[in-house]
Amino acid sequence: MGTEVKPSKAPWAVQYFHLGKHYVMYLFHHIFENSIIQAACSGTIISSRHILTATHCVQGAMKNIPAEHLIGTDIWQMGGRKPMDRSIVRYRTYCKNGHYIVTDPDILEPMEIQSNYSRISISPERITLFYACSGRIPDKTRDKNPYPSSYTDDFAIIHLKEDLKLSDTVQIACVAEDISANAVGTMLDYYGYGSNPPKNVHSVNVTWDTYKLRHETIQVHIGNVLEDYYFSAKDPKNKMIACPGDSGGGSVATINGRITVVGVLCRGSCHDPDTRENAKIEEYAAVGWYSDVICEDTGICKISSRFNLFLLFVWITLGIYFK
C-alpha cells in the first residue's frame, strides 16, 4: 500500500509465486493462474544465485505438503514448552545446524520468480529457513506468553539452480553487515510487490493479480519490544503500510555508496481496515544480525569476515613480497 513505481526503480526487488503442487499445472499456469496460486511474496536479490525472503512465505507454499515437511506454528510454538512428538522427530530430519533445508520437489518445482512482471527463474535448488529447527525461547520479548512470531525467526534464502542474467531490471543488493544498519531513527526505502486494498476492504478480499511494485519510505522506531534479530519501522507520515504480497521484501539503504538490504518484511497491520488506517506498524528481520550465517550459507560475506581478512592478509603479504 505504497506508491506504485517502475521495476527499474528497484531492480533488486522480485516477486515469486508458488503455483500449485502439480508440475503439469505449473507448466501451464498462465491458463489456470487465478485458481492455482498458493502463495505470492516479495524478495531481494543478494547474488546471482540467492534471493532473500521470509520463512512464512515458504510456509504458505507448504500448506498442502505432508506433515513431516511442515514447519507450522505448532512446531514453532515448541520453544521448549511442548513435548517432542513423532511429527517433530520426522521434521528434524530436514534440519542442518539448526536451519531447515527445503529440498522437496513438490515445494520447489512449482515456484516461479519474476522481475519486471516476467519470469527470471523457476524451480530453485533449495531454500534455507534460518533457525527454524532451533526451538527459540524468548529473551528480550517481555510478555508473559508472547506470541511465537515475536521471537521465532522469519528469515530465509532461496538458492537458485542457475545464475540470474543481470539487466536493468535484475540487479544485486548488498547485505547489511550488522544491526547498526537498523539503528533507531534510520530512514529506509521499502520495495515490494504487494496489494493496495481499498479503504474499508479487508486484505483477504484483494486478489494477487493486483499486486504491483510499490515504494514506501519508512523509519526505524521503538515499537513493541523485539529480539535483536527484529526491528520495527513505519512511515513517519503515517500514510503508507506494507500489505499482503509485500512479505519477504527488503527495506534498503545506501551504505558506502551501495544499495544495501537492511530488513526483510515479516509482518504488518494491513489486513484489517481499522489497524491499516489507525495503527500502522511493520516488523522486519534484521539482515545484519544474520550476516554470519548468510556468509556460511551462501559465501556472501562481510568485509570483516575471517575469510575476507585472510584474503586481505594474503594480498598484502604478496604485495610486500613482490615489491
N, C-alpha and C positions, 0 to 999 in steps of 0.2 A: 504494500500500500504506500508506494512512493511515487517519484516522478519517473515516467517511462523514458528510457534512453536507448540509443542505438547500441547494439552489441559491441561495436568498435570502441565504445567508451570504456568498456571493461572487458578486454579480450581474454582475461584470465578466468572470467566467470563462466560456468557451464550449468546446464540443467541436465538431469538424467531421469530416465523412466524405467520402471520395471513393467514389462509388457505382458505379463501373464506367464504361467508355468510351462505351457506347451510351445516347443520350438517352432512348429509349423505355423501356429497362430502368430508367433513372434515375427516370422519372416514376412507375413502378410498383414502386419499390424496396422498399416495405414488404411486397410479396408475396415478393420474392426476397432480402431483405436479408442473410440469413445467407450467401448464396453469392456476392454481388457486391461486398461491402465490400472495397475495396482498400487503404484507409488510414484510420486513425482517430487523431486527435490532439487536443490542447487548444490554447487560445489566450486572449488577453486583449483586451478591447475598449478601445481608446485614443481613439476618437472614434466618432461615429455612422456613420462610413464606413470605419473602419480597425480591423483586428484584427492583433495582434502574435502571431507564432508562430515555428517553427523551419524552416529550409530543408529539413532532411532529411525532415520530414513531407510537404512538397510533392514531394520527390524520390520518395517512396514511391508517390505518386499518378501519377507519370510513368513507371512501370516498363514499361508497355505502349505507350508513345509512341515513334514512330520516332527513330532515333539522333540526328538533327540537333537534337532538343529536349532531349536528356539532359544532366544536369549531374552525372553519377555520379562515383564515386570515381576512375575512370580519368582524368577531366578534372581533378578536384580535385587529384590527385597531381602534375599538371603542375608547378606550383610552380617553374618554371624548370629542371626536371630532365628533362622529356620533350619531344621534338620536337613542333611544332605540325602535326599531321596534318590530313587533309582534313575529318574529322568535327569537329575543334575549330574550324576556319575557319567551317564552317557554323553551329556552335554560337554563335560570336561575333556572328553577325548578329542575335542576340536580346539583345545587350548594349547598355547605355547607361550611360556614366560609370562603368564597372566593375561595374555591377549587372546581373543577369539579369532580364529582364522577361517573365513568363509571360503570354501572351495567347492561347494556343491554345485554341479552344473545346472540343476533346476533353478537355482537362485541367480547364477552368473550369466548363463546363456541368454536369458530374455532381457538383459539390461542394455539400454542404448544411451549414449552420452552425446549431447548436442551443444553446439556453439553457433550463434547466429541462426538459430532455429533449423540447423542442418546437422545431420549425423557426422560425428568425427571419430567415434569409436563404438564398438559393440563387444559384448561378452568378455568382461575383464578376466584376468588370470586368477585373482583372488582379492579379498577385502580383509583388511586388518581392523578389528574393533578393539580399540585400546582399553586394556584393563577390564574387559567385560567378564573375565574369569576370576577377578581378584576378590570379589566379595567385599567391596568397600564398606568401611564403617565411618560414620560422620566424625569429623574433627572440629572444624570451626562452626559447622551448622548447629545452631544452638537450640532449635526447637526440641521439645521432649520426644516427639515422634515425627521426625522430619520425613517428608515425602521422599521416596527413593531417588527421584530425579534431581533432588537438590544436592546429592553427594555421589551419585553414580556417574561414571564417565560417559560422555556423549560425543565421542571423537573417533573418526575413522579415516582410513586411507584406502582408496581404490587403486589397485595395481593393474595397469593395462597390459595387454599381451604384446602390443606393438607401440612404437614411438608415435606420438601425435605429429602431424605435419603442421608446423608453426606458420602463421599467416597474420594478416592484420586483425583477424578476429579470433585467433588462437595464440595466446601468449602465456608466459610463465610468470607467476608472482613469487617473490622471495618469502621466506618463512621467518617469523619473529624469533629472536634468539632467547629472550627471557621475558618475564612478566612485567618488566619495567615498560615494555611497549604498550601495556594496557593500564598505565597508572591513572588514577582518578583525575578527571579533567581533560584527558586526552581526546582530541577530536578524530573521528574515524569516518570513512565512507563505506557504507554497506551497499553491495550489489547482489541482487538475487532475482531469480525467475519465479516470482510469486504472484498471487492473485490480488485483486483490488476490490474487495467486497463493497457493494453499495451500502449506504447508511441504513441501519436498522435491519440488515440482512446477515444472518449467521453465515460464517465462512464455509460451513459444510454444504451450503446450497450454491456455492460458486464452483463451476466446473474447471478442470485443469486446463482446458484449451484456452482459457482467458489469461493464463499466466504469461507475463511479459517481463523482460529485463527492466528492473526498476532500481532507482538510486535513492538512498536516504542518508542524510548527514546525521551522525549520532555522536554523543559524548559519553565517555565512561563516567559513571557516577556511583555513589554509595547507595545501593538499594537494599535488597534482602541480604542477610549475612550468608556468604557463599564460601565454598572451599577455594583454595588458591588457584585451582585449575578452572575456575569460572570467573566471569565478571559481568556486571550489569551495565547497560547503556541505554540511552533513549535519545530521541530527537529533542534537542534543547528548546525547540519552539512548540513541542508537544502536538505536532500536527500529523506526523507520519509514523507508521509502525510496520514491521515485517509481518507477513501473513503466510498462510499455507502455500507451500511451494518454495518459499524462501529458506526453509530449514536446510542446514548444511552449507549455506552460502557463506562467503567470507567478508568480514569487515577489514578494510585495509587502511594503511597509512603510508606516506612516503618517508622512508627511513634511509639515511645515507644516499639519497637520490634515487632510491629504488622502491617500486610498489611492493609492499610487504603485507602479507596477510597476518593479522593480529588476533582475530577471533573467528570462531565458527558458530553460526547461529544455531542455538539448541531449542529455545522456546520463547514465546512471546504471548501477549494478551490479545491477539487479534480475533480469536474465534468468536467470542461473544460480543455483540454490538455495543453493549454497555461498557465493558472494560476496554474495548477498542477505542472508544471515544473519551473515556474519563480516567482510565488507569493504565496508560501506555507503559509497557515495560518489556525489555528484551534481555535475554541472558545468553552469554556466549561462552564457549570453551576457549580458554586462554592458550593460544597456539604456542607462545613462548614457554609455557610450563611443560609442554610436551616435546621441546626441541631435541632432547637427548634421545628419546625413543623414536622420534621421527628419523634421526640420524641412523639409529640401529636398524630400523625397518626399511629405509629407502636409500641410505647413503647421502641424503641431503643434510649436510652438517653445518653447524655454525662455525664461524671463523676460529673461535676459541676451542673447538673440539680437539681432543687429543690427537686424532689422526691428522687434522689440518695443521696443528702445531708441529707434528712430526715432519710433515711435508715442508713446512716453513724452515725447520731446522736443517733438513737435508739441502734445501735450496740455498740457504745462507752458507752452509759448510762447503758445498760445491763451488759457490761463488768465490769464497776465500781461497779454496784450493787452486782454482784455475786462473787466479789473478796473475 
